[in-house]
Amino acid sequence: MNQDFSELIEYLNGKFNKIDKRFEQVDQRFGQVDQRFKQADQRFERINQRFDQIDQRFEQMDQRFERIDQRFNEEDQRFERVTLRIIGLEEQVKVIKSAMVTKEDFNNLQTSVDAYAQKADTYFQEMLMLANKVDRHEKWLHQVADKLGIKLEY
């Protein structure tokens, strides 16, 4: 019976050896799979690092856009102030235009002043002629007074 068991033991040892070899093959394949997982993990780590870098760049871009938005807001406020000033100036221009003399008004005024100046010139000429006439009459009166022997006093 020892022999019968020895054959069985050898048979089982052979089977266990085959199983051990298959386990070793499976272990090797798991090792390969583990190696591939490590490589995949490394690649994913590099990808994560790149995404972190991209995230940082996006953060920087966001900050830049916030600064640009702030500048646009400031410019919008400036435009609003300028618009309000322009509206005020437009109102002032309307008031000035309504009170301003037109070219026709100025021409009418100029014509009136020219007419008045002409009349004043004529008046001064008449006054000059009248003054000459009065001087002549006074001279004649002095001549008559001298011939008559009358002394004239002013």
C-alpha positions in Angstrom: 0.0 0.0 0.0 2.9 2.3 0.4 3.5 1.9 -3.1 0.0 2.9 -4.0 0.3 6.0 -1.9 3.6 6.8 -3.3 2.2 6.8 -6.8 -0.6 8.9 -5.6 1.8 11.3 -3.8 3.9 11.5 -7.0 0.8 12.1 -9.0 -0.4 14.8 -6.6 3.1 16.2 -6.4 3.1 16.5 -10.2 -0.3 18.1 -10.1 0.8 20.5 -7.4 4.0 21.3 -9.3 1.8 22.0 -12.4 -0.4 24.2 -10.2 2.6 25.9 -8.7 4.0 26.6 -12.2 0.6 28.0 -13.2 0.5 30.1 -10.1 4.1 31.3 -10.9 2.9 32.1 -14.4 -0.2 33.9 -12.9 2.2 35.7 -10.5 4.4 36.7 -13.4 1.4 37.9 -15.3 0.1 39.8 -12.2 3.6 41.2 -11.9 3.4 42.4 -15.5 -0.1 43.7 -14.8 1.2 45.4 -11.7 4.1 46.9 -13.7 1.6 48.1 -16.3 -0.5 49.6 -13.5 2.6 51.3 -12.1 3.3 52.7 -15.6 -0.3 53.8 -16.0 -0.1 55.4 -12.5 3.0 57.2 -13.5 1.4 58.4 -16.7 -1.7 59.5 -14.8 0.5 61.3 -12.3 2.2 63.1 -15.2 -1.2 63.9 -16.7 -2.4 65.1 -13.3 0.7 67.3 -13.0 0.0 68.7 -16.4 -3.6 69.4 -15.4 -2.3 71.1 -12.3 -0.1 73.3 -14.5 -3.0 74.0 -16.8 -5.2 74.8 -13.7 -2.5 77.2 -12.5 -2.4 78.8 -16.0 -6.2 79.1 -16.0 -6.0 80.7 -12.5 -3.5 83.2 -13.9 -5.7 83.9 -16.9 -8.7 84.3 -14.6 -6.7 86.9 -12.5 -5.7 88.7 -15.7 -9.3 88.7 -16.9 -10.4 90.1 -13.5 -7.9 92.9 -13.8 -9.1 93.5 -17.3 -12.7 93.5 -16.2 -11.8 96.0 -13.5 -10.2 98.2 -16.0 -13.2 98.0 -18.3 -15.4 98.9 -15.3 -13.2 101.9 -14.7 -13.4 102.9 -18.3 -17.2 102.5 -18.3 -17.4 104.8 -15.4 -15.2 107.3 -17.2 -17.4 107.1 -20.3 -20.5 107.6 -18.1 -18.9 110.8 -16.6 -17.9 112.0 -20.1 -21.4 111.3 -21.4 -22.9 113.3 -18.5 -20.5 116.2 -19.2 -21.4 116.1 -22.9 -25.1 116.1 -22.1 -24.5 119.2 -19.9 -22.4 120.9 -22.6 -25.2 120.2 -25.2 -27.7 121.9 -22.9 -25.3 124.8 -22.5 -24.9 125.0 -26.2 -28.7 125.0 -26.7 -29.0 127.9 -24.2 -26.1 129.8 -25.9 -27.6 129.2 -29.4 -31.0 130.5 -28.3 -29.4 133.6 -26.9 -26.9 134.1 -29.6 -27.3 136.7 -32.3 -27.8 135.3 -35.7 -26.0 136.5 -38.8 -29.2 138.2 -39.9 -29.6 139.9 -36.6 -26.0 141.1 -36.8 -26.5 142.3 -40.3 -29.6 144.2 -39.3 -27.7 145.7 -36.4 -24.8 146.7 -38.6 -27.2 148.3 -41.1 -28.8 150.3 -38.3 -25.4 151.4 -36.9 -24.3 152.4 -40.4 -27.5 154.4 -40.9 -27.1 156.1 -37.5 -23.4 156.8 -38.3 -24.5 158.4 -41.6 -27.1 160.5 -39.8 -24.5 161.5 -37.2 -22.0 162.4 -39.9 -24.6 164.5 -41.7 -25.6 166.1 -38.4 -21.9 166.9 -37.6 -21.4 168.4 -41.1 -24.6 170.5 -40.6 -23.3 171.6 -37.2 -19.9 172.5 -38.7 -21.6 174.6 -41.4 -23.9 176.2 -38.8 -20.9 177.0 -36.6 -19.1 178.6 -39.6 -22.3 180.5 -40.3 -22.5 181.7 -36.7 -18.8 182.7 -36.8 -19.5 184.7 -40.0 -22.5 186.4 -38.4 -20.5 187.1 -35.3 -17.7 188.6 -37.4 -20.2 190.7 -39.3 -21.8 191.9 -36.0 -18.3 192.9 -34.8 -17.7 194.7 -38.0 -21.1 196.5 -37.7 -20.4 197.3 -34.1 -17.0 198.7 -34.9 -18.5 201.0 -37.6 -21.1 202.1 -35.3 -18.7 202.6 -32.4 -20.3 200.1 -30.1 -18.2 197.9 -27.9 -19.6 194.3 -27.7 -19.0 192.3 -24.5 -19.4 188.6 -24.1 
